[in-house]
Amino acid sequence: MATLGLLVLLPYVTPGLARVRGLDRLRLLSPLGPGQGLMLAAAPADDAPRVGEVELRAPAAEQSERLALPETVSLPAEAAALFGSRADRERSPRAIEDPSGHALDSFFQALGRVERQEPGAIGRICFWGDSNVAGDLVSGVLRRKMQAHFGDAGHGFVLLAGPTEWDFANDVWRFASNAWSISRIPGPLAADGLYGLGGVSFRARGAAAYARVATAKSGSLGRNVSRFVVDYLEYPEGADLEVRIDGQSRETLPTHADEPKAVLRSYEVADGEHELELRALGTGTRVFGVFLDRDHPGVVLDALGVTSAKIRHLGRIEPHHFHEQLRWRHPALMVFNFGVNECREGERQFGLEEYERTTREVLSDIRAALPDSSCLVISPNDIAWKTAKGDRLSNDMVPKLAASQRKVAAEVGCAFWDMYQAMGGPGAMDKWISRQLGRPDMLHPTAAGAEVLGNWLYLALMDRYDEFKARR
């Protein structure tokens, strides 16, 4: 028994044997709380996901309307006691922190040009994140609030389809056949590291692969577009891609090339309701997504969420390709809202020092590509776990991760918004679930909860914008 114990401990005192540390491959969850006990459930092999693809499954191919955010969201009666005097949600409970005082200046300058209705003025936002952004929750609410105030400059980026059943895009319509295979930055990975801005690559498995993206078919939002931009790849295995708009063939794109190259192809249309169809004419065609833009002063927000993603996964995108995509889109504001999956991962699986290092590397790299863009880091919302008695307790990693994010944001010149503290800090998710603001999965807000959080983020941005205008 003593010999066995020594063999188990040997990898923990020998750096070269780190790969065979068996205890680190277990998820940490027990009645003691996250990070304080042991549960016999294998952790995801995040360090070395396989290279390959998975098929786009039929249930994920067409968006499920049950995930849509209603245009009008009423605050549940049960939530009134939670907010007290803030029940009207007219003030954000948490201000945006900006030690430099200038992290958001570029974005606010763009909003000023929009308010003055200068020709071509766009307040462009790229909003990266995990499942909360993949489901267009807080990002969807922020898009609506910003466009209602500053004008609608288009829906922005969408993937060809939801890679998982939980992915959704509000105020836009899309449908895809299931004859596509996908690679994603959480895995399985594309061998070449090419994913576009959205972190997902779609590859046609034959001529049956097609996708349609259109303005919204119902409601009052997302009903206009004046330009589609297709983001696709030319590479040695590429087959032709037919582009149809409103049922009429527009052109056929040859996507075969000797060397891989991402291509952005624009199609102008009269401002209004339109549908774009992409149809692969053979096996191998690769597409990243479609942008829906308008030639109208206003705000456009690209929701670039990937379910199960962590911020370090952005570092898996081939740097030259990613920088090229960033510079083409050139957002006035870059938002990063990760952390739910890191918190579930646990500190013993990926230490806070490593988290800070990889986060700093990713943000510094993106900031180097777009030094004149504003940057905002948002902490994860509170998440909970359930004890054997059925009590919901907050994951103790959330405040630790938020503190790390605050520190790194200040170091790289980004502003920071603490969503965790805005919700109420420790125990918040338990209260939110009881008041129909948090989902039973203890990870995500409901539509009403997303409305509250998105509105608070919008109000916090507007408070900073008013301060900016007062200084000017």
Buried (B, 14 or more C-beta within 10 A) or exposed (E): EEEEEEEEEEBEEEEEEEEEBEEBEBBBBBEEBBBEEEEEEEBBEBEEBEEEBEEBBEEBBBBEEEBBBEEEBEBBEEBEEBBEEBEEBEEBBBBBBBBEEBBBBBBBBBBBBBBEEEEEBBBBBBBBBBBBBBBBBBBBBBBBBBBEBBBBBBBBBBBBBBBBBBBBBBBBBBBBBBBBBBBBBBBBBBEBBBBBBBBBBBBBBBBEBBBBBBBBEEEEBBBBBBBBBBBBBBBEBBBBBBBBBEEEEBEEBEBBBEEBBBEBBEBEBEBEBBBBBBBBBBBBBBBBBBBBBBEBBBBBBBBBBBBBBBBBBBBBBBEEBBBBBBEEBEBBBBBBBBBBBBBBBBBBBBEBEEBBEBBBBBBBBBBEBBEEBBBBBBBBBBBBBEEEEEEBBBBBBBBBBBBBBBBBBBBBBBBBBBBBBBBBBBBBBBBBBEBBBBBEEBBBBBBBBBBBBBBBBBBBBBBBBEBBEEEE
